[in-house]
């Protein structure tokens, strides 16, 4: 039996005696029969009720411990005493009111203790009341109670999402699940893959191609993705040169002059650009521009060879109606990563501005490793309006600016044990600190606390469902089991029959030449 | 003594009479009492003994004790009672009692209860006399005390029953009673305690009674101040002074000592069965020193008996729930008139003073 003990603002304490098996994250409903209203409350903490005399009981038991004896408990009182001792108190937060079956944000009223009943709200019932899973939706797992849980596509369409949690808690897994489901629903996705763990999204655990294999396109910048200067454009080049390579303004002016001259002469190429840089009369400016130019050339991203040059449009056309471009940044030097990302974002903005496509879902893993701070605001404001809907995935919550958290529409919070990490998330999210601190701390792996529009502002613990795809994001171990090692070796040999050629989906796009394949392997070896 | 020996006996009719008394309250209203756990210890005030002596120069020499470890079993008995709440007709109370014994260095116990009684003006007479008849073999009906005192009387009967158990079952043992070996000389079954002591003696047991609450004073001085720690362990024979002042209206079955068994700030009143020779009585105390643990001047056997008998607040809540559920009682919360009228000035301490009566009024047998 559960009864209201206290209500203080949005905090409610419920006494349960005999104690019910209610856990953190579970939902309860207080139904006030006299007013036909209800309050939906969520348990954020559980503990023993402060029953008077418990300390004395414990001390007495310890005092008499080890004494053999017999109790003539003729009234069989022991179960009653145990029940009192085990009485629990559930600290809850009011999430919403229910007035005549309709959800209401008005929680300013207080139910009557005398006429209120407290009961459990089954997960299925909550999902129904909250209308979380209205179609079209993405089935992301099950609630703690085992109810199938899906989130509405509209709740992540046009929204800013954050997936955060400590290492190994299941962030990337959820991110992959979202990518695959968006692809399946016809959504175009771009993934900045810092660890190269999304590259096998098109394969099952047994290395068999999935039905959407062709829609998963892996881009290896500098290998199967090279562009001409002409395609990059002056604006993008100057952006990269100034923001990534710190080119001074005066030198940037010289770059602009060279670019315009070469453009007018219809002679814009890496070669002619390099020669023009050599002819700059001012030694300081020449050296400054030359160093940046050489840096850009060394990335291998740019080419004068039109046969190996591609455009982002070529790839995006393939994923426009459902697909994912996996930009593999694994093993790339930091500055190269930044060049790639700068280029991609600039181009994406330009393309979206010209309505090349309606929108794109951008997944950025550990974005602080390749995104300059100045870009964060830009992504969540300007780019969002252009149609870049970003999902940040990070295990360092403090790497994301507080203002980003405040603008996030959805947060999928996995386990954190570090107090500072929790504090970072809690001070800027849409729910109270206590919910974050008590629930997130005890989430098992693969469980997340979903906050925001995806769950209609009902914080919900979700067990993320497993994916039948090949996972590459696992931590490499030294003392791995031999049988697992054998299995991986066998798997690798099968994999080579697909990769990397089979990952290049279109005959219109350049295939990876032998030399380039070696570059990929070299790069992987460097890691 | 094995636990099975003592555990074969149960206090006859306590459960039956308790249940019977509760049958009369089915579906009535019940106001649970906010548990005041100190209530359980008031009865110790019964053993308060204020001795006055004009013997200004009469120095009482302490009797020095020597610990004697001879593997004598030590048995202790203690009981508790507590009020659970009010019904429209009376009160609900619970009693419980425990025997603890130490033998071969280890402690064992047998605990009886709780037994819950509903006591009203209508049933108190029958209840009291039935219990007396069964347990004291007293066929003559006597007037029952007021309802508020009944739970204490029932506890007293349970305690005597437990004491009888050990007196009639044990041999060559030390039997520790909580309180004193004193009864009123009027309106009480003096014979009960006498019979218990006689039964104990016949089996070569020595009965010692220790009063937890020490309000023992001689000539205005607290006894604790009269015995210096340097004499511990020792006894102070104050029997003659007690007899001279209270002998006319109290019956002292025990020889009265002030006992300081170890160096501590406490001195307790210790009664030793008067009918065993004085030297043998002192020797019994020495055997107590050698065969039981003594902490804060109090034997561990009795301490455990007290600990196991005493009701905790959670047990009180559990019993209140038990009666409410099993007898379909409607729990009500009546305002506390005293608090309403007097606020903080009519609080608990004033009520407690009312409940704590003097020595004469509280003696039960």
Interface residues (C-beta under 8 A of the other chain):
Chain A: X51 X52 X53 X54 X56 X57 X60 X63 X64 X67 X68 X69 X70 X71 X72 X73 X74 X75 X77 X80 X81 X83 X84 X85
Chain B: X3 X7 X10 X14 X15 X18 X35 X37 X100 X106 X107 X108 X109 X110 X111 X112 X113 X114 X115 X116 X304 X307 X308 X310 X312 X313 X314 X315 X316 X317 X318 X319 X321 X322
